[in-house]
């Protein structure tokens, strides 16, 4: 707790728990070293009291005190806390109130609440594991056992010596967790074996993984499971009130209905687009939604065509597109690829990246006036798509701007990219599955989203909570992996000049990326690489300051590449003014 220490309050008060001003005021009051130590001492004393025999109502007050004190100290001492603390708080709160109330109905409702939480905890954990390939194939346990944080060398060696037994153990854990709710079948006869299996699981984790507090926190829920699974004919539970089950079922039904209504409302918002949105049908029958802005008169200034990345949105470019629309002679075109936002994929042929390139080519021919050229701007995967389409339109493309782009050789030459490919595939697959079930209502709002211009945020969040975005991303990523891993040779030469704008964190974390970017620059008749300091792959677009720096680089490139002098009002000498807007 000393200055500079792990729990220095001047640092810890910036934790997520303390962002709320009301919570910060409360935690500030207990942040002093003496008060903190006093709270810990009181918690220890009350805990010892609860370990002593007895059935006094004061034990209920003690449980509620532990819940309150733990919550007060959460922001002060958040390091080391985990799921066991949440479970302990849940049990102490419910049993504390149950001890203090004289109503049998209230006591039973509270005990049912803990029992249902126990079922939810085990079942959710099991089904999430089951969706992961590592648990199904039996590589999860050895993977955990070889880590420094939760590993145990002796157990890891056993998994290598007896791989079949290791696989049986993992599948047994899956079966226990996924099937935990069956304790309510067979008149309670399954309760003891199931609780014995769960308890053994926590004891093993406490010894092997060092999760000692799980060994006490989760089994603390087991007595409520035993109580609620006992047949009502048993004298020990005579008169038990089970109406909490019906109440929970009604709440679940209401929650499902609310989730469905929210999902439908968000889907409608996604498909509706913007008041200025237009639609265009490509050669594949795909229906693309796009927006235009800026000058559409007789100026010869190139039209900027923006192409987003994988599982991204056209609104990600908002800071950049608004700057060029408002402060330059350039017209702007941004669109959603087939399957994203209000765009629909109608093609029934197997998807390849060439289909997206065809769609982009058709869109450029349809939206860019014949007397004006296009400057293509692509982020991430969008960068690779604009590179490919530029070879088909050498007379229509005046230049290319790559924003932290993909490179067709990155999965072969970058170990970081190759290792992350499978995790990305799993993330996209799981997101598409869960959101298809209407769980978007549970999705938390990502921090980067609230850095976009205010009027774009709700629309982008609606897209991210809609399964369509993730299904389209899954389809694209399968094609990207197949395409990139089959890539051989060198990138074809491109006649148009190019600017590669890299995020500093991208090239710092993976030096191979900078080499790939330089190689991409050399593939153009004229190419240059600029780095936006402090930016990462996404904040290059979503952070106003970083996006304005990127826009400044783009303006300078447009002035030099096109030579028409139409971008002087947005050149990098105005970055400070633009960032202030």
VEXLO-374537 format. One line per 8 residues: their letters; for each residue x, y, z of C-alpha. Coordinates in steps of 0.2 Angstrom, whole numbers, plus 2048, in hexadecimal, padded with zeros to 3 digits. Example, Ala and Ser with C-alpha at 12.3 -4.5 7.8 and 13.67 -1.06 7.14 Angstrom:
residues 2
as	83E:7EA:827 ~ 844:7FB:824
END
This chain:
residues 581
xxxxxxxx	800:800:800 ~ 80F:80B:800 ~ 812:818:7F3 ~ 817:80F:7E3 ~ 811:7FE:7EA ~ 805:7F2:7E2 ~ 7F6:7F9:7EC ~ 7FB:80B:7EC
xxxxxxxx	7EA:814:7ED ~ 7F0:822:7E1 ~ 7F1:814:7D4 ~ 7E3:809:7DA ~ 7D6:817:7DA ~ 7D7:817:7C7 ~ 7D1:805:7C6 ~ 7C0:801:7BD
xxxxxxxx	7B7:7FF:7CE ~ 7BB:811:7D3 ~ 7B6:81A:7C3 ~ 7A5:81D:7CA ~ 7A6:82D:7D5 ~ 79A:826:7E3 ~ 7A5:816:7E4 ~ 7B5:820:7E4
xxxxxxxx	7AF:82B:7F3 ~ 7AB:81B:7FD ~ 7BB:813:7F9 ~ 7C5:823:7FC ~ 7BE:823:80E ~ 7C6:811:811 ~ 7D5:814:807 ~ 7E1:819:815
xxxxxxxx	7ED:80C:81B ~ 7E6:80C:82D ~ 7D4:80A:827 ~ 7D9:7FC:81B ~ 7E3:7F2:828 ~ 7D4:7F4:834 ~ 7C8:7ED:827 ~ 7D3:7DE:824
xxxxxxxx	7D5:7DB:836 ~ 7C2:7DC:839 ~ 7BF:7D0:82A ~ 7CB:7C4:832 ~ 7C3:7C5:843 ~ 7B2:7C3:83C ~ 7B7:7B4:831 ~ 7BF:7AB:840
xxxxxxxx	7AE:7AE:849 ~ 7A4:7A6:83B ~ 7B0:797:83B ~ 7AB:794:84D ~ 79B:789:851 ~ 78B:791:853 ~ 77A:796:84B ~ 778:7A8:851
xxxxxxxx	76F:7B5:846 ~ 77F:7BF:849 ~ 787:7B4:83D ~ 77C:7BB:830 ~ 783:7CD:835 ~ 794:7C6:834 ~ 792:7BF:822 ~ 78B:7D0:81C
xxxxxxxx	799:7D9:824 ~ 7A5:7CE:81A ~ 79C:7D2:80A ~ 79C:7E5:80E ~ 7AE:7E5:813 ~ 7B4:7DB:804 ~ 7AA:7E6:7F8 ~ 7B2:7F6:800
xxxxxxxx	7C4:7EF:7FE ~ 7C1:7E9:7EC ~ 7C7:7F9:7E5 ~ 7D5:7FB:7F2 ~ 7DC:7E9:7F0 ~ 7D5:7E3:7DF ~ 7E5:7D9:7DB ~ 7E3:7C7:7E0
xxxxxxxx	7D0:7C7:7E0 ~ 7C7:7BA:7D5 ~ 7B7:7B1:7D3 ~ 7B9:7A9:7E4 ~ 7B6:7BA:7EC ~ 7A6:7BD:7E1 ~ 7A0:7AC:7E7 ~ 7A4:7AF:7F9
xxxxxxxx	79B:7C0:7F9 ~ 78C:7B8:7F1 ~ 78B:7AA:7FE ~ 78E:7B6:80C ~ 781:7C2:806 ~ 773:7B5:803 ~ 776:7AB:813 ~ 779:7BB:81D
xxxxxxxx	768:7C1:819 ~ 760:7B0:81B ~ 767:7AF:82D ~ 760:7C0:831 ~ 74F:7BE:82A ~ 741:7B4:834 ~ 737:7B0:824 ~ 739:79E:81E
xxxxxxxx	734:7A3:80D ~ 741:7B0:80C ~ 74E:7A4:812 ~ 74A:797:805 ~ 74A:7A4:7F7 ~ 75B:7A9:7FC ~ 762:797:7FD ~ 75A:794:7ED
xxxxxxxx	763:7A3:7E6 ~ 774:79C:7EB ~ 770:78B:7E5 ~ 76B:792:7D3 ~ 77B:79C:7D3 ~ 784:78C:7D6 ~ 77C:783:7C8 ~ 77F:792:7BC
xxxxxxxx	791:793:7C1 ~ 795:781:7BE ~ 78A:77F:7AE ~ 790:790:7A6 ~ 7A2:78B:7AA ~ 7A0:77A:7A2 ~ 797:77F:792 ~ 7A4:78D:78F
xxxxxxxx	7B2:780:791 ~ 7A9:774:785 ~ 7A8:781:777 ~ 7BB:783:778 ~ 7C5:777:76D ~ 7D3:774:77A ~ 7C7:76D:787 ~ 7BF:761:77B
xxxxxxxx	7CF:75B:774 ~ 7D7:759:785 ~ 7E5:766:784 ~ 7DE:773:790 ~ 7E5:76B:7A0 ~ 7F7:768:79A ~ 7F6:77A:794 ~ 7F1:781:7A5
xxxxxxxx	7FD:776:7AE ~ 80C:77C:7A5 ~ 809:78F:7A9 ~ 812:798:7B6 ~ 803:7A0:7BE ~ 7F7:791:7C0 ~ 803:783:7BB ~ 80A:774:7C5
xxxxxxxx	819:76B:7BD ~ 815:75A:7C5 ~ 803:75A:7BE ~ 809:760:7AD ~ 815:751:7AC ~ 807:745:7B1 ~ 7FC:74C:7A3 ~ 80B:748:797
xxxxxxxx	80E:737:79E ~ 7FC:732:79E ~ 7F3:73C:790 ~ 7E4:731:78F ~ 7E1:733:7A2 ~ 7E3:745:7A0 ~ 7D6:746:793 ~ 7CA:73C:79D
xxxxxxxx	7CC:748:7AC ~ 7C9:757:7A1 ~ 7B9:74F:79A ~ 7B3:74A:7AB ~ 7B5:75C:7B1 ~ 7AB:762:7A1 ~ 79D:755:7A5 ~ 79C:75A:7B8
xxxxxxxx	79B:76C:7B4 ~ 78F:76B:7A5 ~ 784:75E:7AD ~ 784:766:7BF ~ 771:76B:7BE ~ 76C:758:7BD ~ 76E:758:7D0 ~ 75C:75D:7D0
xxxxxxxx	757:74D:7C7 ~ 755:73B:7CF ~ 74D:742:7DF ~ 75E:749:7E6 ~ 767:738:7E4 ~ 774:741:7D9 ~ 778:74F:7E5 ~ 785:746:7EF
xxxxxxxx	78F:73F:7E1 ~ 78E:750:7D7 ~ 793:75A:7E6 ~ 7A1:74E:7EA ~ 7A8:750:7D8 ~ 7A7:763:7D9 ~ 7AF:764:7EA ~ 7BD:758:7E4
xxxxxxxx	7BF:763:7D5 ~ 7C2:773:7E0 ~ 7CE:769:7EC ~ 7D8:764:7DD ~ 7D9:776:7D6 ~ 7DE:77C:7E7 ~ 7EC:770:7E8 ~ 7F2:770:7D6
xxxxxxxx	7EE:782:7D0 ~ 7EF:78B:7E1 ~ 7DD:790:7E0 ~ 7DB:78E:7F3 ~ 7CC:79A:7F5 ~ 7C2:791:7E8 ~ 7C3:782:7F3 ~ 7B9:78A:800
xxxxxxxx	7AF:797:7F7 ~ 7A6:78C:7EA ~ 7A2:77D:7F6 ~ 79A:78A:801 ~ 78C:78A:7F5 ~ 78A:777:7F5 ~ 77F:776:805 ~ 772:781:7FC
xxxxxxxx	772:774:7EE ~ 770:766:7FA ~ 762:76F:802 ~ 758:773:7F2 ~ 75B:762:7EA ~ 754:758:7F9 ~ 742:752:7F6 ~ 735:75C:7FF
xxxxxxxx	72F:74C:807 ~ 73F:74C:812 ~ 73C:752:823 ~ 74C:75D:823 ~ 744:768:815 ~ 731:767:81A ~ 728:777:815 ~ 736:77D:809
xxxxxxxx	730:78B:7FE ~ 735:788:7EC ~ 72C:796:7E4 ~ 73D:79E:7E1 ~ 73F:792:7D2 ~ 730:798:7CA ~ 735:7AA:7CD ~ 746:7A7:7C5
xxxxxxxx	73E:79E:7B6 ~ 733:7AE:7B3 ~ 742:7B9:7B5 ~ 74B:7AE:7A9 ~ 73D:7AF:79C ~ 73C:7C2:79E ~ 74E:7C3:79C ~ 74E:7B9:78C
xxxxxxxx	73F:7C3:786 ~ 749:7D4:78A ~ 758:7CD:781 ~ 74F:7C8:772 ~ 746:7DA:771 ~ 757:7E2:773 ~ 75F:7D7:766 ~ 751:7DB:75A
xxxxxxxx	752:7EE:75D ~ 765:7EE:75A ~ 763:7E3:74B ~ 757:7F0:744 ~ 763:7FE:748 ~ 771:7F5:73F ~ 767:7F1:72F ~ 760:802:72E
xxxxxxxx	770:80B:72C ~ 771:81E:72B ~ 765:82A:724 ~ 772:82D:716 ~ 775:81A:713 ~ 774:813:701 ~ 774:802:6FA ~ 77D:7FA:6EB
xxxxxxxx	77C:7E8:6E4 ~ 78C:7E0:6DF ~ 790:7D3:6D1 ~ 78E:7C6:6DE ~ 77D:7CC:6E3 ~ 783:7D2:6F4 ~ 77A:7E2:6FA ~ 786:7EF:701
xxxxxxxx	781:7FD:70C ~ 78C:80D:70A ~ 78D:81F:70F ~ 794:82E:706 ~ 799:83F:70C ~ 7A4:84E:707 ~ 7A4:858:6F6 ~ 79C:84F:6E8
xxxxxxxx	79D:85D:6DB ~ 7A9:860:6CD ~ 7B9:860:6D7 ~ 7C6:854:6D2 ~ 7CC:850:6E4 ~ 7CD:83D:6E6 ~ 7BF:834:6EE ~ 7C4:82B:6FE
xxxxxxxx	7BD:819:6FF ~ 7BE:811:711 ~ 7BF:7FE:714 ~ 7BE:7F8:726 ~ 7C7:7E9:72E ~ 7C1:7D8:734 ~ 7B2:7D9:740 ~ 7B3:7EC:73F
xxxxxxxx	7A7:7F9:739 ~ 7A8:808:72D ~ 7A4:813:73B ~ 7B5:80F:742 ~ 7BC:81C:736 ~ 7B0:82A:73D ~ 7BE:835:743 ~ 7C7:835:733
xxxxxxxx	7B8:835:727 ~ 7B0:844:730 ~ 7C0:84E:72F ~ 7C2:84B:71C ~ 7AF:84E:719 ~ 7AF:85F:723 ~ 7C1:865:71F ~ 7C5:860:70D
xxxxxxxx	7C0:85F:6FB ~ 7BF:84C:6FC ~ 7B0:842:6FB ~ 7AF:833:706 ~ 7A7:821:704 ~ 7A6:815:712 ~ 79D:804:711 ~ 799:7F4:71A
xxxxxxxx	79F:7E4:712 ~ 792:7D6:70F ~ 78B:7D0:71F ~ 790:7DF:729 ~ 784:7ED:72F ~ 776:7EF:722 ~ 780:7E6:714 ~ 77A:7D4:70F
xxxxxxxx	783:7C6:708 ~ 778:7BE:6FB ~ 785:7B4:6F2 ~ 783:7A1:6F5 ~ 795:79D:6EF ~ 7A3:798:6FB ~ 7AA:7A8:702 ~ 7BB:7AE:6FD
xxxxxxxx	7C4:7BE:6FF ~ 7C2:7C1:6EC ~ 7B0:7C3:6EF ~ 7B3:7D2:6FB ~ 7C0:7D9:6EE ~ 7B3:7D7:6E0 ~ 7A6:7E0:6EB ~ 7B2:7EE:6EF
xxxxxxxx	7B6:7F0:6DC ~ 7A4:7F1:6D7 ~ 7A1:7FE:6E5 ~ 7AF:809:6DF ~ 7A9:809:6CD ~ 798:80D:6D2 ~ 79B:81B:6DF ~ 7AB:824:6D9
xxxxxxxx	7A7:830:6CB ~ 7B0:82C:6BB ~ 7B9:83D:6BB ~ 7C0:83A:6CD ~ 7CC:82D:6D3 ~ 7CC:824:6E3 ~ 7D7:823:6F2 ~ 7D4:812:6FB
xxxxxxxx	7D6:812:70E ~ 7D6:801:717 ~ 7D8:7FC:729 ~ 7DE:7EB:72E ~ 7D7:7DE:722 ~ 7D0:7ED:718 ~ 7E2:7F1:713 ~ 7E4:7E1:70B
xxxxxxxx	7D4:7E2:701 ~ 7D8:7F4:6FB ~ 7E9:7EE:6F5 ~ 7E1:7E0:6EB ~ 7D3:7EB:6E3 ~ 7E0:7F8:6DE ~ 7E8:7EC:6D2 ~ 7D7:7EB:6C9
xxxxxxxx	7D5:7FE:6C8 ~ 7E6:805:6C3 ~ 7DE:814:6BA ~ 7D1:818:6C8 ~ 7DC:817:6D7 ~ 7E7:826:6DC ~ 7EE:81E:6EC ~ 7EC:813:6FA
xxxxxxxx	7ED:816:70D ~ 7EF:807:718 ~ 7EB:809:72A ~ 7F4:7FB:734 ~ 7F0:7EF:726 ~ 7F0:7DD:724 ~ 7FE:7D5:71A ~ 7FB:7C4:710
xxxxxxxx	80B:7BD:718 ~ 808:7C2:72A ~ 802:7B1:730 ~ 811:7A8:729 ~ 81E:7B5:72E ~ 817:7BC:73E ~ 817:7AF:74C ~ 80C:7BB:757
xxxxxxxx	7FF:7BC:749 ~ 800:7AA:745 ~ 7FE:7A5:758 ~ 7EF:7B2:75A ~ 7E6:7AB:74A ~ 7DE:79D:754 ~ 7D9:7A7:762 ~ 7D1:7B4:757
xxxxxxxx	7C8:7A6:74E ~ 7C1:79F:75E ~ 7BC:7B0:765 ~ 7B2:7B4:755 ~ 7AA:7A3:755 ~ 7A5:7A4:767 ~ 79E:7B6:765 ~ 794:7B1:756
xxxxxxxx	78C:7A2:75F ~ 788:7AB:76F ~ 781:7BB:767 ~ 776:7B0:75B ~ 76E:7AA:76B ~ 769:7BC:76F ~ 776:7BF:77D ~ 77B:7D0:776
xxxxxxxx	772:7D8:785 ~ 780:7D1:790 ~ 78E:7D8:786 ~ 797:7E6:78F ~ 79B:7F6:786 ~ 7AD:7F6:780 ~ 7B8:805:786 ~ 7BE:80A:774
xxxxxxxx	7AC:80C:76E ~ 7A9:81C:779 ~ 7B8:824:771 ~ 7AF:825:760 ~ 7A5:834:75C ~ 796:834:767 ~ 789:832:759 ~ 791:822:753
xxxxxxxx	792:819:763 ~ 781:811:764 ~ 781:80B:752 ~ 792:803:754 ~ 78D:7FA:765 ~ 77E:7F4:75C ~ 789:7EC:74F ~ 794:7E4:75B
xxxxxxxx	786:7DC:765 ~ 77E:7D5:755 ~ 783:7C4:750 ~ 784:7C9:73D ~ 794:7D2:73F ~ 79D:7C3:747 ~ 795:7B7:73B ~ 79C:7C2:72D
xxxxxxxx	7AD:7C3:736 ~ 7AE:7B0:738 ~ 7AA:7AD:726 ~ 7B8:7BA:721 ~ 7C5:7B3:72D ~ 7C3:7A2:727 ~ 7C7:7A8:715 ~ 7D5:7B4:71C
xxxxxxxx	7DE:7A5:724 ~ 7DC:79A:715 ~ 7E2:7A8:709 ~ 7F1:7AE:714 ~ 7F8:79D:719 ~ 7F8:799:706 ~ 801:7A9:701 ~ 812:7A7:6F9
xxxxxxxx	81E:7B2:6F0 ~ 81E:7C5:6F1 ~ 810:7D2:6F1 ~ 80D:7D8:6DF ~ 813:7E9:6DA ~ 805:7F7:6DB ~ 807:806:6D0 ~ 7FD:812:6DC
xxxxxxxx	807:81B:6EA ~ 803:815:6FC ~ 804:81B:70E ~ 805:80E:71C ~ 800:815:72D ~ 805:809:73B ~ 800:809:74D ~ 80F:80A:758
xxxxxxxx	809:7FC:764 ~ 807:7F0:755 ~ 819:7F2:74F ~ 820:7F3:761 ~ 818:7E2:766 ~ 81C:7DA:755 ~ 82C:7E0:74C ~ 828:7D5:73E
xxxxxxxx	819:7E0:73A ~ 824:7EF:736 ~ 82E:7E4:72A ~ 81D:7DF:722 ~ 818:7F1:721 ~ 828:7F7:719 ~ 826:7E8:70C ~ 815:7EE:708
xxxxxxxx	81B:800:705 ~ 829:7FA:6F9 ~ 81B:7F1:6EF ~ 815:802:6EA ~ 81C:80E:6DD ~ 81D:81A:6EC ~ 81B:814:6FD ~ 81E:81B:70F
xxxxxxxx	81B:815:721 ~ 815:820:72F ~ 813:81B:741 ~ 806:823:74D ~ 80E:823:75E ~ 804:81B:76C ~ 7F7:814:761 ~ 7F2:801:760
xxxxxxxx	7E9:7F8:752 ~ 7D7:7FE:757 ~ 7DB:80F:760 ~ 7E3:815:750 ~ 7D1:818:74A ~ 7C7:819:75A ~ 7D2:825:764 ~ 7CF:837:75E
xxxxxxxx	7E1:83D:760 ~ 7E8:82E:757 ~ 7DB:82F:749 ~ 7DF:841:746 ~ 7F2:83D:745 ~ 7EE:830:738 ~ 7E2:83C:72F ~ 7F1:849:72E
xxxxxxxx	7FC:83C:727 ~ 7EF:838:71A ~ 7EC:84A:715 ~ 7FF:84C:712 ~ 7FF:83D:708 ~ 7F0:842:6FD ~ 7F8:853:6FA ~ 808:84B:6F4
xxxxxxxx	801:83C:6EB ~ 7F3:845:6E2 ~ 7FC:855:6E0 ~ 7EB:85F:6DF ~ 7EE:868:6EF ~ 7DC:865:6F5 ~ 7E0:85F:706 ~ 7EA:86E:70E
xxxxxxxx	7DC:871:71A ~ 7DF:860:722 ~ 7F1:85F:721 ~ 7FB:859:731 ~ 800:86B:735 ~ 7EE:86C:73B ~ 7EE:85C:746 ~ 7ED:865:756
xxxxx	7DE:86F:750 ~ 7D6:85F:749 ~ 7D9:856:759 ~ 7D1:864:763 ~ 7C1:862:759
END
